[in-house]
């Protein structure tokens, strides 16, 4: 695949992740994630509460401690499927935090394309240290 074609696909999948973020019930920030392998979406996620919990992410404008990040939701959803994230690409609307970056590394994802930069860069630094291709793109 040409570099231009890959760039176009990256932009499209990142836009799709942004649309997927609209499923989040979180008020402070809505984040969406897609895991793509061989040009197929094999998992998706958005930030929110665990299954079976009320769809309320914040209390007094503070995010509840058990809210899952979009990346964690997408990766754990893969664990219940027959798909493998090995060599896949993760598209996420905000740069991954340190905890999500550890999950990304362990899941075998090889590329991370993200939209907005989160205030902390330690997650991105860890991904680069692990040899994962990381790229920020405007959506």
N, CA, C and O atoms as CSV, one atom per row, in Angstrom:
chain,resi,resn,atom,element,x,y,z
A,1,UNK,N,N,0.846,-1.180,0.000
A,1,UNK,CA,C,0.000,0.000,0.000
A,1,UNK,C,C,0.889,1.241,0.000
A,1,UNK,O,O,1.899,1.298,0.703
A,2,UNK,N,N,0.500,2.226,-0.795
A,2,UNK,CA,C,1.290,3.448,-0.860
A,2,UNK,C,C,1.144,4.243,0.434
A,2,UNK,O,O,0.189,4.066,1.190
A,3,UNK,N,N,2.103,5.110,0.663
A,3,UNK,CA,C,2.075,5.951,1.863
A,3,UNK,C,C,0.855,6.879,1.853
A,3,UNK,O,O,0.239,7.113,2.893
A,4,UNK,N,N,0.512,7.403,0.675
A,4,UNK,CA,C,-0.650,8.288,0.546
A,4,UNK,C,C,-1.947,7.549,0.863
A,4,UNK,O,O,-2.814,8.080,1.558
A,5,UNK,N,N,-2.081,6.327,0.353
A,5,UNK,CA,C,-3.279,5.518,0.601
A,5,UNK,C,C,-3.404,5.208,2.105
A,5,UNK,O,O,-4.495,5.287,2.670
A,6,UNK,N,N,-2.270,4.853,2.747
A,6,UNK,CA,C,-2.286,4.574,4.187
A,6,UNK,C,C,-2.699,5.814,4.967
A,6,UNK,O,O,-3.464,5.722,5.927
A,7,UNK,N,N,-2.191,6.978,4.554
A,7,UNK,CA,C,-2.532,8.238,5.218
A,7,UNK,C,C,-4.036,8.501,5.117
A,7,UNK,O,O,-4.660,8.912,6.095
A,8,UNK,N,N,-4.617,8.268,3.946
A,8,UNK,CA,C,-6.054,8.466,3.757
A,8,UNK,C,C,-6.866,7.511,4.633
A,8,UNK,O,O,-7.856,7.911,5.246
A,9,UNK,N,N,-6.438,6.245,4.685
A,9,UNK,CA,C,-7.124,5.268,5.542
A,9,UNK,C,C,-7.024,5.667,7.011
A,9,UNK,O,O,-8.004,5.584,7.751
A,10,UNK,N,N,-5.840,6.100,7.427
A,10,UNK,CA,C,-5.646,6.531,8.815
A,10,UNK,C,C,-6.602,7.671,9.155
A,10,UNK,O,O,-7.208,7.670,10.227
A,11,UNK,N,N,-6.743,8.639,8.258
A,11,UNK,CA,C,-7.653,9.754,8.504
A,11,UNK,C,C,-9.101,9.272,8.612
A,11,UNK,O,O,-9.844,9.718,9.485
A,12,UNK,N,N,-9.494,8.365,7.728
A,12,UNK,CA,C,-10.873,7.863,7.742
A,12,UNK,C,C,-11.184,7.098,9.022
A,12,UNK,O,O,-12.217,7.324,9.652
A,13,UNK,N,N,-10.282,6.188,9.407
A,13,UNK,CA,C,-10.530,5.411,10.625
A,13,UNK,C,C,-10.535,6.308,11.857
A,13,UNK,O,O,-11.305,6.075,12.789
A,14,UNK,N,N,-9.686,7.326,11.871
A,14,UNK,CA,C,-9.672,8.244,13.012
A,14,UNK,C,C,-10.974,9.051,13.066
A,14,UNK,O,O,-11.492,9.310,14.152
A,15,UNK,N,N,-11.502,9.445,11.918
A,15,UNK,CA,C,-12.802,10.126,11.890
A,15,UNK,C,C,-13.904,9.191,12.387
A,15,UNK,O,O,-14.818,9.621,13.091
A,16,UNK,N,N,-13.816,7.917,12.022
A,16,UNK,CA,C,-14.801,6.937,12.499
A,16,UNK,C,C,-14.706,6.788,14.014
A,16,UNK,O,O,-15.729,6.663,14.687
A,17,UNK,N,N,-13.493,6.798,14.555
A,17,UNK,CA,C,-13.321,6.714,16.012
A,17,UNK,C,C,-13.947,7.928,16.690
A,17,UNK,O,O,-14.526,7.814,17.770
A,18,UNK,N,N,-13.827,9.079,16.054
A,18,UNK,CA,C,-14.427,10.291,16.616
A,18,UNK,C,C,-15.953,10.166,16.651
A,18,UNK,O,O,-16.591,10.562,17.627
A,19,UNK,N,N,-16.523,9.623,15.597
A,19,UNK,CA,C,-17.969,9.397,15.578
A,19,UNK,C,C,-18.353,8.369,16.642
A,19,UNK,O,O,-19.367,8.532,17.321
A,20,UNK,N,N,-17.555,7.320,16.791
A,20,UNK,CA,C,-17.833,6.277,17.781
A,20,UNK,C,C,-17.803,6.844,19.196
A,20,UNK,O,O,-18.522,6.365,20.073
A,21,UNK,N,N,-16.973,7.865,19.421
A,21,UNK,CA,C,-16.879,8.504,20.741
A,21,UNK,C,C,-18.219,9.087,21.179
A,21,UNK,O,O,-18.472,9.243,22.374
A,22,UNK,N,N,-19.080,9.410,20.206
A,22,UNK,CA,C,-20.382,9.983,20.532
A,22,UNK,C,C,-21.269,9.006,21.307
A,22,UNK,O,O,-22.285,9.414,21.869
A,23,UNK,N,N,-20.901,7.726,21.344
A,23,UNK,CA,C,-21.649,6.737,22.124
A,23,UNK,C,C,-21.387,6.864,23.624
A,23,UNK,O,O,-22.144,6.330,24.435
A,24,UNK,N,N,-20.333,7.561,23.987
A,24,UNK,CA,C,-19.968,7.702,25.394
A,24,UNK,C,C,-20.978,8.575,26.133
A,24,UNK,O,O,-21.452,9.581,25.605
A,25,UNK,N,N,-21.298,8.176,27.361
A,25,UNK,CA,C,-22.174,8.966,28.220
A,25,UNK,C,C,-21.394,9.976,29.046
A,25,UNK,O,O,-21.986,10.761,29.787
A,26,UNK,N,N,-20.070,9.964,28.925
A,26,UNK,CA,C,-19.244,10.877,29.710
A,26,UNK,C,C,-19.459,12.314,29.236
A,26,UNK,O,O,-19.554,12.579,28.037
A,27,UNK,N,N,-19.535,13.223,30.187
A,27,UNK,CA,C,-19.787,14.623,29.860
A,27,UNK,C,C,-18.494,15.407,29.682
A,27,UNK,O,O,-18.416,16.276,28.814
A,28,UNK,N,N,-17.487,15.115,30.482
A,28,UNK,CA,C,-16.248,15.892,30.452
A,28,UNK,C,C,-15.448,15.652,29.186
A,28,UNK,O,O,-14.886,16.588,28.618
A,29,UNK,N,N,-15.392,14.407,28.742
A,29,UNK,CA,C,-14.625,14.078,27.540
A,29,UNK,C,C,-15.163,12.780,26.966
A,29,UNK,O,O,-15.357,11.801,27.687
A,30,UNK,N,N,-15.399,12.781,25.672
A,30,UNK,CA,C,-15.834,11.570,24.975
A,30,UNK,C,C,-14.677,11.099,24.096
A,30,UNK,O,O,-14.156,11.846,23.267
A,31,UNK,N,N,-14.292,9.843,24.302
A,31,UNK,CA,C,-13.166,9.268,23.555
A,31,UNK,C,C,-13.636,8.000,22.864
A,31,UNK,O,O,-14.366,7.199,23.449
A,32,UNK,N,N,-13.218,7.821,21.622
A,32,UNK,CA,C,-13.553,6.629,20.862
A,32,UNK,C,C,-12.291,5.934,20.374
A,32,UNK,O,O,-11.258,6.570,20.165
A,33,UNK,N,N,-12.388,4.614,20.193
A,33,UNK,CA,C,-11.241,3.834,19.722
A,33,UNK,C,C,-11.709,2.729,18.787
A,33,UNK,O,O,-12.773,2.140,18.981
A,34,UNK,N,N,-10.901,2.459,17.773
A,34,UNK,CA,C,-11.130,1.346,16.858
A,34,UNK,C,C,-9.843,0.560,16.726
A,34,UNK,O,O,-8.759,1.140,16.656
A,35,UNK,N,N,-9.955,-0.767,16.690
A,35,UNK,CA,C,-8.806,-1.619,16.408
A,35,UNK,C,C,-9.024,-2.172,15.004
A,35,UNK,O,O,-10.048,-2.792,14.719
A,36,UNK,N,N,-8.049,-1.938,14.138
A,36,UNK,CA,C,-8.165,-2.319,12.733
A,36,UNK,C,C,-7.014,-3.245,12.362
A,36,UNK,O,O,-5.857,-3.002,12.703
A,37,UNK,N,N,-7.369,-4.316,11.650
A,37,UNK,CA,C,-6.365,-5.274,11.181
A,37,UNK,C,C,-6.752,-5.699,9.770
A,37,UNK,O,O,-7.896,-6.077,9.518
A,38,UNK,N,N,-5.802,-5.635,8.864
A,38,UNK,CA,C,-6.058,-5.989,7.460
A,38,UNK,C,C,-7.261,-5.233,6.903
A,38,UNK,O,O,-8.102,-5.809,6.214
A,39,UNK,N,N,-7.332,-3.950,7.204
A,39,UNK,CA,C,-8.396,-3.047,6.758
A,39,UNK,C,C,-9.796,-3.479,7.210
A,39,UNK,O,O,-10.794,-3.171,6.559
A,40,UNK,N,N,-9.848,-4.198,8.339
A,40,UNK,CA,C,-11.137,-4.581,8.936
A,40,UNK,C,C,-11.166,-4.108,10.380
A,40,UNK,O,O,-10.193,-4.277,11.114
A,41,UNK,N,N,-12.278,-3.516,10.787
A,41,UNK,CA,C,-12.437,-3.131,12.185
A,41,UNK,C,C,-12.733,-4.407,12.967
A,41,UNK,O,O,-13.750,-5.063,12.742
A,42,UNK,N,N,-11.830,-4.752,13.893
A,42,UNK,CA,C,-12.017,-5.987,14.661
A,42,UNK,C,C,-12.498,-5.710,16.086
A,42,UNK,O,O,-12.908,-6.628,16.796
A,43,UNK,N,N,-12.446,-4.446,16.499
A,43,UNK,CA,C,-12.981,-4.096,17.818
A,43,UNK,C,C,-13.190,-2.584,17.892
A,43,UNK,O,O,-12.629,-1.818,17.109
A,44,UNK,N,N,-13.999,-2.190,18.841
A,44,UNK,CA,C,-14.281,-0.773,19.047
A,44,UNK,C,C,-14.487,-0.533,20.534
A,44,UNK,O,O,-14.740,-1.463,21.300
A,45,UNK,N,N,-14.378,0.702,20.917
A,45,UNK,CA,C,-14.616,1.042,22.315
A,45,UNK,C,C,-14.799,2.536,22.477
A,45,UNK,O,O,-14.389,3.328,21.628
A,46,UNK,N,N,-15.417,2.901,23.572
A,46,UNK,CA,C,-15.527,4.299,23.967
A,46,UNK,C,C,-15.446,4.335,25.481
A,46,UNK,O,O,-15.679,3.324,26.143
A,47,UNK,N,N,-15.118,5.497,26.034
A,47,UNK,CA,C,-14.982,5.577,27.481
A,47,UNK,C,C,-16.355,5.533,28.140
A,47,UNK,O,O,-17.325,6.114,27.654
A,48,UNK,N,N,-16.401,4.825,29.257
A,48,UNK,CA,C,-17.655,4.691,29.985
A,48,UNK,C,C,-17.534,3.722,31.139
A,48,UNK,O,O,-16.459,3.194,31.423
A,49,UNK,N,N,-18.644,3.500,31.789
A,49,UNK,CA,C,-18.669,2.623,32.960
A,49,UNK,C,C,-18.685,1.148,32.527
A,49,UNK,O,O,-19.060,0.845,31.395
A,50,UNK,N,N,-18.286,0.240,33.407
A,50,UNK,CA,C,-18.314,-1.190,33.072
A,50,UNK,C,C,-19.742,-1.674,32.787
A,50,UNK,O,O,-20.717,-1.063,33.225
A,51,UNK,N,N,-19.842,-2.763,32.056
A,51,UNK,CA,C,-21.142,-3.361,31.730
A,51,UNK,C,C,-21.959,-3.583,32.995
A,51,UNK,O,O,-21.449,-4.073,34.003
A,52,UNK,N,N,-23.228,-3.218,32.926
A,52,UNK,CA,C,-24.122,-3.423,34.056
A,52,UNK,C,C,-24.178,-2.260,35.033
A,52,UNK,O,O,-25.037,-2.238,35.914
A,53,UNK,N,N,-23.274,-1.290,34.893
A,53,UNK,CA,C,-23.278,-0.117,35.767
A,53,UNK,C,C,-24.142,0.968,35.139
A,53,UNK,O,O,-24.408,0.947,33.937
A,54,UNK,N,N,-24.575,1.912,35.962
A,54,UNK,CA,C,-25.333,3.050,35.441
A,54,UNK,C,C,-24.428,3.837,34.490
A,54,UNK,O,O,-23.214,3.894,34.684
A,55,UNK,N,N,-25.020,4.434,33.476
A,55,UNK,CA,C,-24.247,5.182,32.479
A,55,UNK,C,C,-23.996,6.615,32.929
A,55,UNK,O,O,-24.367,7.568,32.244
A,56,UNK,N,N,-23.367,6.752,34.074
A,56,UNK,CA,C,-23.002,8.055,34.615
A,56,UNK,C,C,-21.513,8.010,34.920
A,56,UNK,O,O,-21.069,7.248,35.779
A,57,UNK,N,N,-20.750,8.825,34.217
A,57,UNK,CA,C,-19.289,8.776,34.324
A,57,UNK,C,C,-18.705,9.723,35.362
A,57,UNK,O,O,-17.610,9.498,35.877
A,58,UNK,N,N,-19.459,10.801,35.667
A,58,UNK,CA,C,-18.930,11.809,36.573
A,58,UNK,C,C,-19.850,12.012,37.766
A,58,UNK,O,O,-21.054,11.757,37.715
A,59,UNK,N,N,-19.239,12.474,38.825
A,59,UNK,CA,C,-19.990,12.880,40.003
A,59,UNK,C,C,-19.357,14.162,40.510
A,59,UNK,O,O,-18.162,14.187,40.805
A,60,UNK,N,N,-20.141,15.227,40.617
A,60,UNK,CA,C,-19.626,16.550,40.997
A,60,UNK,C,C,-18.479,16.989,40.077
A,60,UNK,O,O,-17.480,17.542,40.537
A,61,UNK,N,N,-18.638,16.736,38.783
A,61,UNK,CA,C,-17.668,17.112,37.744
A,61,UNK,C,C,-16.310,16.401,37.880
A,61,UNK,O,O,-15.299,16.870,37.357
A,62,UNK,N,N,-16.307,15.270,38.585
A,62,UNK,CA,C,-15.096,14.453,38.718
A,62,UNK,C,C,-15.416,13.077,38.147
A,62,UNK,O,O,-16.441,12.479,38.474
A,63,UNK,N,N,-14.518,12.580,37.283
A,63,UNK,CA,C,-14.731,11.265,36.673
A,63,UNK,C,C,-14.640,10.182,37.741
A,63,UNK,O,O,-13.716,10.171,38.553
A,64,UNK,N,N,-15.607,9.274,37.730
A,64,UNK,CA,C,-15.603,8.165,38.684
A,64,UNK,C,C,-14.389,7.272,38.425
A,64,UNK,O,O,-13.993,7.087,37.274
A,65,UNK,N,N,-13.798,6.717,39.485
A,65,UNK,CA,C,-12.547,5.965,39.331
A,65,UNK,C,C,-12.685,4.663,38.543
A,65,UNK,O,O,-11.680,4.121,38.082
A,66,UNK,N,N,-13.883,4.160,38.381
A,66,UNK,CA,C,-14.050,2.883,37.678
A,66,UNK,C,C,-14.428,3.047,36.205
A,66,UNK,O,O,-14.716,2.059,35.529
A,67,UNK,N,N,-14.428,4.280,35.704
A,67,UNK,CA,C,-14.710,4.505,34.276
A,67,UNK,C,C,-13.557,3.930,33.454
A,67,UNK,O,O,-12.384,4.167,33.741
A,68,UNK,N,N,-13.926,3.173,32.430
A,68,UNK,CA,C,-12.939,2.563,31.537
A,68,UNK,C,C,-12.612,3.505,30.389
A,68,UNK,O,O,-13.487,4.211,29.888
A,69,UNK,N,N,-11.360,3.514,29.978
A,69,UNK,CA,C,-10.953,4.294,28.821
A,69,UNK,C,C,-11.350,3.557,27.545
A,69,UNK,O,O,-11.537,2.341,27.554
A,70,UNK,N,N,-11.476,4.293,26.464
A,70,UNK,CA,C,-11.888,3.727,25.170
A,70,UNK,C,C,-10.947,2.612,24.712
A,70,UNK,O,O,-11.401,1.579,24.220
A,71,UNK,N,N,-9.645,2.819,24.873
A,71,UNK,CA,C,-8.664,1.813,24.448
A,71,UNK,C,C,-8.831,0.520,25.245
A,71,UNK,O,O,-8.789,-0.575,24.685
A,72,UNK,N,N,-9.022,0.658,26.558
A,72,UNK,CA,C,-9.200,-0.521,27.413
A,72,UNK,C,C,-10.470,-1.268,27.021
A,72,UNK,O,O,-10.480,-2.499,26.989
A,73,UNK,N,N,-11.531,-0.539,26.725
A,73,UNK,CA,C,-12.772,-1.184,26.293
A,73,UNK,C,C,-12.571,-1.947,24.984
A,73,UNK,O,O,-13.041,-3.076,24.849
A,74,UNK,N,N,-11.884,-1.346,24.031
A,74,UNK,CA,C,-11.661,-2.004,22.736
A,74,UNK,C,C,-10.781,-3.247,22.896
A,74,UNK,O,O,-11.049,-4.282,22.286
A,75,UNK,N,N,-9.743,-3.145,23.706
A,75,UNK,CA,C,-8.814,-4.273,23.883
A,75,UNK,C,C,-9.466,-5.405,24.664
A,75,UNK,O,O,-9.298,-6.572,24.311
A,76,UNK,N,N,-10.203,-5.083,25.713
A,76,UNK,CA,C,-10.840,-6.154,26.492
A,76,UNK,C,C,-11.976,-6.797,25.708
A,76,UNK,O,O,-12.256,-7.982,25.891
A,77,UNK,N,N,-12.628,-6.043,24.848
A,77,UNK,CA,C,-13.660,-6.620,23.986
A,77,UNK,C,C,-13.037,-7.682,23.061
A,77,UNK,O,O,-13.676,-8.689,22.753
A,78,UNK,N,N,-11.806,-7.456,22.628
A,78,UNK,CA,C,-11.099,-8.437,21.787
A,78,UNK,C,C,-10.880,-9.751,22.531
A,78,UNK,O,O,-10.879,-10.824,21.926
A,79,UNK,N,N,-10.696,-9.661,23.832
A,79,UNK,CA,C,-10.455,-10.867,24.629
A,79,UNK,C,C,-11.658,-11.807,24.598
A,79,UNK,O,O,-11.512,-13.014,24.791
A,80,UNK,N,N,-12.840,-11.254,24.358
A,80,UNK,CA,C,-14.053,-12.077,24.305
A,80,UNK,C,C,-14.408,-12.509,22.877
A,80,UNK,O,O,-15.402,-13.202,22.660
A,81,UNK,N,N,-13.600,-12.099,21.925
A,81,UNK,CA,C,-13.869,-12.452,20.531
A,81,UNK,C,C,-12.842,-13.490,20.068
A,81,UNK,O,O,-12.003,-13.943,20.846
A,82,UNK,N,N,-12.924,-13.848,18.813
A,82,UNK,CA,C,-11.959,-14.791,18.241
A,82,UNK,C,C,-10.906,-14.055,17.433
A,82,UNK,O,O,-10.150,-14.680,16.689
A,83,UNK,N,N,-10.844,-12.744,17.566
A,83,UNK,CA,C,-9.879,-11.936,16.827
A,83,UNK,C,C,-8.604,-11.723,17.631
A,83,UNK,O,O,-8.614,-11.742,18.862
A,84,UNK,N,N,-7.519,-11.523,16.916
A,84,UNK,CA,C,-6.232,-11.231,17.528
A,84,UNK,C,C,-5.822,-9.813,17.165
A,84,UNK,O,O,-5.939,-9.408,16.009
A,85,UNK,N,N,-5.348,-9.063,18.137
A,85,UNK,CA,C,-4.889,-7.706,17.883
A,85,UNK,C,C,-3.417,-7.659,17.493
A,85,UNK,O,O,-2.860,-6.576,17.311
A,86,UNK,N,N,-2.795,-8.799,17.366
A,86,UNK,CA,C,-1.388,-8.846,16.985
A,86,UNK,C,C,-1.183,-8.155,15.636
A,86,UNK,O,O,-1.839,-8.500,14.653
A,87,UNK,N,N,-0.279,-7.186,15.592
A,87,UNK,CA,C,0.060,-6.408,14.388
A,87,UNK,C,C,-1.059,-5.480,13.917
A,87,UNK,O,O,-1.021,-5.011,12.779
A,88,UNK,N,N,-2.043,-5.206,14.754
A,88,UNK,CA,C,-3.155,-4.328,14.386
A,88,UNK,C,C,-2.784,-2.861,14.618
A,88,UNK,O,O,-1.726,-2.545,15.163
A,89,UNK,N,N,-3.683,-1.980,14.189
A,89,UNK,CA,C,-3.549,-0.540,14.422
A,89,UNK,C,C,-4.694,-0.098,15.318
A,89,UNK,O,O,-5.841,-0.498,15.119
A,90,UNK,N,N,-4.377,0.729,16.305
A,90,UNK,CA,C,-5.380,1.323,17.182
A,90,UNK,C,C,-5.568,2.778,16.777
A,90,UNK,O,O,-4.604,3.540,16.701
A,91,UNK,N,N,-6.809,3.156,16.519
A,91,UNK,CA,C,-7.164,4.543,16.235
A,91,UNK,C,C,-7.924,5.048,17.448
A,91,UNK,O,O,-8.923,4.454,17.851
A,92,UNK,N,N,-7.454,6.141,18.028
A,92,UNK,CA,C,-8.087,6.657,19.246
A,92,UNK,C,C,-8.109,8.181,19.193
A,92,UNK,O,O,-7.151,8.806,18.738
A,93,UNK,N,N,-9.188,8.766,19.652
A,93,UNK,CA,C,-9.370,10.206,19.499
A,93,UNK,C,C,-8.493,11.044,20.431
A,93,UNK,O,O,-8.307,12.235,20.184
A,94,UNK,N,N,-7.957,10.452,21.484
A,94,UNK,CA,C,-7.040,11.153,22.384
A,94,UNK,C,C,-5.844,10.244,22.664
A,94,UNK,O,O,-5.983,9.021,22.672
A,95,UNK,N,N,-4.688,10.827,22.890
A,95,UNK,CA,C,-3.491,10.007,23.111
A,95,UNK,C,C,-3.665,9.125,24.346
A,95,UNK,O,O,-4.232,9.556,25.350
A,96,UNK,N,N,-3.172,7.883,24.267
A,96,UNK,CA,C,-3.351,6.933,25.375
A,96,UNK,C,C,-2.587,7.338,26.639
A,96,UNK,O,O,-1.493,7.900,26.577
A,97,UNK,N,N,-3.192,7.038,27.769
A,97,UNK,CA,C,-2.534,7.249,29.061
A,97,UNK,C,C,-1.525,6.110,29.288
A,97,UNK,O,O,-1.421,5.191,28.476
A,98,UNK,N,N,-0.803,6.186,30.376
A,98,UNK,CA,C,0.204,5.175,30.691
A,98,UNK,C,C,-0.417,3.792,30.866
A,98,UNK,O,O,0.112,2.810,30.345
A,99,UNK,N,N,-1.529,3.700,31.592
A,99,UNK,CA,C,-2.157,2.393,31.829
A,99,UNK,C,C,-2.648,1.765,30.528
A,99,UNK,O,O,-2.446,0.572,30.301
A,100,UNK,N,N,-3.288,2.557,29.674
A,100,UNK,CA,C,-3.764,2.023,28.396
A,100,UNK,C,C,-2.584,1.645,27.497
A,100,UNK,O,O,-2.662,0.673,26.746
A,101,UNK,N,N,-1.510,2.397,27.571
A,101,UNK,CA,C,-0.334,2.080,26.763
A,101,UNK,C,C,0.247,0.724,27.133
A,101,UNK,O,O,0.733,0.000,26.264
A,102,UNK,N,N,0.201,0.373,28.412
A,102,UNK,CA,C,0.661,-0.963,28.822
A,102,UNK,C,C,-0.213,-2.041,28.197
A,102,UNK,O,O,0.298,-3.062,27.737
A,103,UNK,N,N,-1.525,-1.824,28.176
A,103,UNK,CA,C,-2.438,-2.780,27.541
A,103,UNK,C,C,-2.165,-2.884,26.040
A,103,UNK,O,O,-2.185,-3.978,25.475
A,104,UNK,N,N,-1.914,-1.753,25.405
A,104,UNK,CA,C,-1.633,-1.728,23.968
A,104,UNK,C,C,-0.385,-2.558,23.660
A,104,UNK,O,O,-0.378,-3.362,22.728
A,105,UNK,N,N,0.651,-2.358,24.440
A,105,UNK,CA,C,1.902,-3.102,24.238
A,105,UNK,C,C,1.651,-4.600,24.393
A,105,UNK,O,O,2.070,-5.397,23.553
A,106,UNK,N,N,0.969,-4.974,25.463
A,106,UNK,CA,C,0.737,-6.402,25.736
A,106,UNK,C,C,-0.191,-7.052,24.717
A,106,UNK,O,O,-0.142,-8.267,24.520
A,107,UNK,N,N,-1.035,-6.254,24.069
A,107,UNK,CA,C,-1.993,-6.821,23.112
A,107,UNK,C,C,-1.388,-7.084,21.741
A,107,UNK,O,O,-2.026,-7.720,20.901
A,108,UNK,N,N,-0.178,-6.611,21.499
A,108,UNK,CA,C,0.476,-6.852,20.216
A,108,UNK,C,C,0.159,-5.821,19.146
A,108,UNK,O,O,0.563,-5.984,17.995
A,109,UNK,N,N,-0.553,-4.766,19.505
A,109,UNK,CA,C,-0.836,-3.681,18.558
A,109,UNK,C,C,0.491,-3.032,18.161
A,109,UNK,O,O,1.346,-2.780,19.010
A,110,UNK,N,N,0.655,-2.763,16.861
A,110,UNK,CA,C,1.936,-2.248,16.361
A,110,UNK,C,C,1.916,-0.791,15.939
A,110,UNK,O,O,2.968,-0.175,15.769
A,111,UNK,N,N,0.707,-0.230,15.769
A,111,UNK,CA,C,0.585,1.181,15.379
A,111,UNK,C,C,-0.512,1.824,16.205
A,111,UNK,O,O,-1.536,1.203,16.490
A,112,UNK,N,N,-0.287,3.085,16.591
A,112,UNK,CA,C,-1.306,3.862,17.289
A,112,UNK,C,C,-1.411,5.211,16.595
A,112,UNK,O,O,-0.444,5.969,16.514
A,113,UNK,N,N,-2.604,5.491,16.099
A,113,UNK,CA,C,-2.893,6.772,15.461
A,113,UNK,C,C,-3.890,7.490,16.371
A,113,UNK,O,O,-4.955,6.953,16.677
A,114,UNK,N,N,-3.543,8.704,16.801
A,114,UNK,CA,C,-4.424,9.401,17.731
A,114,UNK,C,C,-4.680,10.836,17.291
A,114,UNK,O,O,-3.928,11.411,16.505
A,115,UNK,N,N,-5.759,11.394,17.818
A,115,UNK,CA,C,-6.153,12.767,17.500
A,115,UNK,C,C,-5.518,13.759,18.450
A,115,UNK,O,O,-4.364,14.147,18.270
A,116,UNK,N,N,-6.263,14.170,19.460
A,116,UNK,CA,C,-5.752,15.207,20.358
A,116,UNK,C,C,-4.721,14.662,21.344
A,116,UNK,O,O,-4.781,13.505,21.762
A,117,UNK,N,N,-3.778,15.528,21.700
A,117,UNK,CA,C,-2.744,15.175,22.671
A,117,UNK,C,C,-3.298,15.366,24.079
A,117,UNK,O,O,-3.772,16.448,24.426
A,118,UNK,N,N,-3.236,14.306,24.889
A,118,UNK,CA,C,-3.640,14.401,26.291
A,118,UNK,C,C,-2.584,15.217,27.031
A,118,UNK,O,O,-1.460,15.343,26.544
A,119,UNK,N,N,-2.916,15.768,28.185
A,119,UNK,CA,C,-1.986,16.647,28.909
A,119,UNK,C,C,-0.704,15.938,29.350
A,119,UNK,O,O,0.338,16.577,29.493
A,120,UNK,N,N,-0.775,14.624,29.565
A,120,UNK,CA,C,0.417,13.863,29.935
A,120,UNK,C,C,0.921,13.075,28.726
A,120,UNK,O,O,0.124,12.552,27.948
A,121,UNK,N,N,2.227,12.993,28.572
A,121,UNK,CA,C,2.822,12.304,27.412
A,121,UNK,C,C,3.462,10.965,27.779
A,121,UNK,O,O,4.049,10.311,26.917
A,122,UNK,N,N,3.357,10.543,29.049
A,122,UNK,CA,C,4.063,9.330,29.462
A,122,UNK,C,C,3.589,8.077,28.733
A,122,UNK,O,O,4.377,7.157,28.511
A,123,UNK,N,N,2.309,8.031,28.357
A,123,UNK,CA,C,1.794,6.885,27.612
A,123,UNK,C,C,2.406,6.799,26.227
A,123,UNK,O,O,2.799,5.720,25.785
A,124,UNK,N,N,2.489,7.927,25.541
A,124,UNK,CA,C,3.087,7.985,24.206
A,124,UNK,C,C,4.575,7.624,24.293
A,124,UNK,O,O,5.089,6.879,23.460
A,125,UNK,N,N,5.248,8.153,25.295
A,125,UNK,CA,C,6.677,7.850,25.476
A,125,UNK,C,C,6.899,6.350,25.660
A,125,UNK,O,O,7.846,5.788,25.110
A,126,UNK,N,N,6.032,5.709,26.428
A,126,UNK,CA,C,6.166,4.263,26.662
A,126,UNK,C,C,5.940,3.474,25.370
A,126,UNK,O,O,6.670,2.525,25.085
A,127,UNK,N,N,4.931,3.868,24.590
A,127,UNK,CA,C,4.667,3.185,23.324
A,127,UNK,C,C,5.874,3.277,22.391
A,127,UNK,O,O,6.259,2.288,21.767
A,128,UNK,N,N,6.459,4.451,22.302
A,128,UNK,CA,C,7.649,4.633,21.447
A,128,UNK,C,C,8.801,3.785,21.946
A,128,UNK,O,O,9.524,3.174,21.158
A,129,UNK,N,N,8.965,3.751,23.249
A,129,UNK,CA,C,10.035,2.939,23.843
A,129,UNK,C,C,9.859,1.462,23.502
A,129,UNK,O,O,10.839,0.730,23.364
A,130,UNK,N,N,8.602,1.025,23.367
A,130,UNK,CA,C,8.299,-0.372,23.045
A,130,UNK,C,C,8.394,-0.653,21.540
A,130,UNK,O,O,8.164,-1.782,21.105
A,131,UNK,N,N,8.731,0.367,20.748
A,131,UNK,CA,C,8.880,0.167,19.317
A,131,UNK,C,C,7.585,0.225,18.537
A,131,UNK,O,O,7.531,-0.214,17.388
A,132,UNK,N,N,6.536,0.765,19.149
A,132,UNK,CA,C,5.238,0.887,18.481
A,132,UNK,C,C,5.227,2.199,17.702
A,132,UNK,O,O,5.617,3.245,18.220
A,133,UNK,N,N,4.780,2.129,16.465
A,133,UNK,CA,C,4.669,3.337,15.638
A,133,UNK,C,C,3.539,4.188,16.187
A,133,UNK,O,O,2.419,3.707,16.358
A,134,UNK,N,N,3.830,5.450,16.461
A,134,UNK,CA,C,2.850,6.371,17.040
A,134,UNK,C,C,2.772,7.603,16.156
A,134,UNK,O,O,3.793,8.161,15.754
A,135,UNK,N,N,1.550,8.018,15.859
A,135,UNK,CA,C,1.374,9.177,14.968
A,135,UNK,C,C,0.159,9.963,15.399
A,135,UNK,O,O,-0.912,9.402,15.631
A,136,UNK,N,N,0.337,11.282,15.505
A,136,UNK,CA,C,-0.786,12.163,15.803
A,136,UNK,C,C,-1.307,12.732,14.493
A,136,UNK,O,O,-0.532,13.109,13.614
A,137,UNK,N,N,-2.629,12.789,14.372
A,137,UNK,CA,C,-3.265,13.343,13.174
A,137,UNK,C,C,-4.417,14.233,13.593
A,137,UNK,O,O,-5.078,13.980,14.600
A,138,UNK,N,N,-4.650,15.269,12.818
A,138,UNK,CA,C,-5.835,16.105,13.035
A,138,UNK,C,C,-7.047,15.382,12.472
A,138,UNK,O,O,-6.976,14.745,11.422
A,139,UNK,N,N,-8.150,15.489,13.181
A,139,UNK,CA,C,-9.392,14.850,12.708
A,139,UNK,C,C,-10.268,15.893,12.060
A,139,UNK,O,O,-11.362,15.577,11.591
